[in-house]
Amino acid sequence: FTAMIASMAIGLGIDYAIHFISRLRDELRVDGDEPAALKRTMRTTGVSIIINAFSVGLGFTVLLAAGGGAFLKGGKDEEVLADETQMIQVLGAIRTPTPTAPGQTPARPRT
């Protein structure tokens, strides 16, 4: 696992999370209904993030056919790891945030 792949994977995961959380906050400002805001975010930004992750994953997969070249000298294992890391980070970015247990209300209202 090269440092280049690790830094790109972390950067992409952070980018996806920031994008998703930013949109979720915007949606929460609309009516404050967390489940509805999450559904709206998943239908819009969530879909975009997933499409982007698959596109980036396909880009890394192309390196398998190219043999990695100067970009990746570690071999095909790194390209596969990059693809897998990408998918794991997408799943983390779209994970349902649950600040309280189901059926409970927050101790103080959100602002």
N, C-alpha and C positions, 0 to 999 in steps of 0.2 A: 504494500500500500504506500504509494509514493506521497511525499509531502504536497506535491502539486494537486493530486486527486483529493487528499484530505482537506486542503484549504478550499478547494472548489466546492466540495460537498458541504462543508460547514457554511460557507458563504451562501450557497443556494438554499440550504435549509433555513438560515436566518432570513434571507430575502423572502422566502415563501411565508414564513411565520409573521414577519412584519406586515406584509401585504394583507394576509388574512386577518390579523388582529386589527389593523387599521380599518378595514371594511366592516368588521364586526362591530367595532366601536361606533362607526357611523350609523349602522343599522340599529344599534341599541338606542341611539339618540332619537330615532324616529318615534318609538312608542314604549321603549323600556322592557318590552316582552322578550326575554332572553331566548326561549325556544324558537319564536318566530324570527328573531333577528339572525339566529344561527342558520335557520332554513334558508332565509333570503341570501345570506352570505355564501352558503354552500351552492346555491343555484347560480350565483353570479361569479364571484371571485374564486370560489372553490373549484368550479369547472375550469376557469382560466388557469389556475395553478396546476391542476392535474394535466391539462393539455400541454402546458409549458414543460412540466416534468417529463412527460413522455417524449416531447420533442428533444429535450436535452439528452434524455436517455438514448434516443435513436442516434443522436449525434455522437455519443460515446460508442455506440454499437458499430458505427461506421469505421471507427478506429480498429475494430476487430479485423475487418476486411483489409484495411490498409496496413495492418501489422504494427500499428502504433507509431512508427516513424520516430521523428525527433521529439514528438510530444510526449509519448509514454514509452519509456525504454524497459519497463518492468514486465511487459508481456500481456497476454490476453487476460490473465487473472485480474489485473488492475482495471481493465475496462469493464469486466463483469462486476467487480466490486463497486465501481463507480455507479453502474446502473442500479445495483441493489441498494446502495446507500441513498441514491436519489429517491427510490420508491419508499424506503423507510422514512425519509424526511418528509415526504408528502403526507404519509399517514400521520406523522406527528403534527404536521401543520393543520390538518383538518380534524384533529381529535376534538371531541366535544368538551368545552370548558365547563366544569361543574364546581362553582364556588361553594355551594351548599349541598347537603344531602337531598335526594329527591323528596319533594313534599314539604321542605322547609323553606323559610324565607330568610334573606340575609338579615344580619343583626342590625344593620343600618342601611338606609337607602343609598343607592349608587348615585353619584353626581356626574 
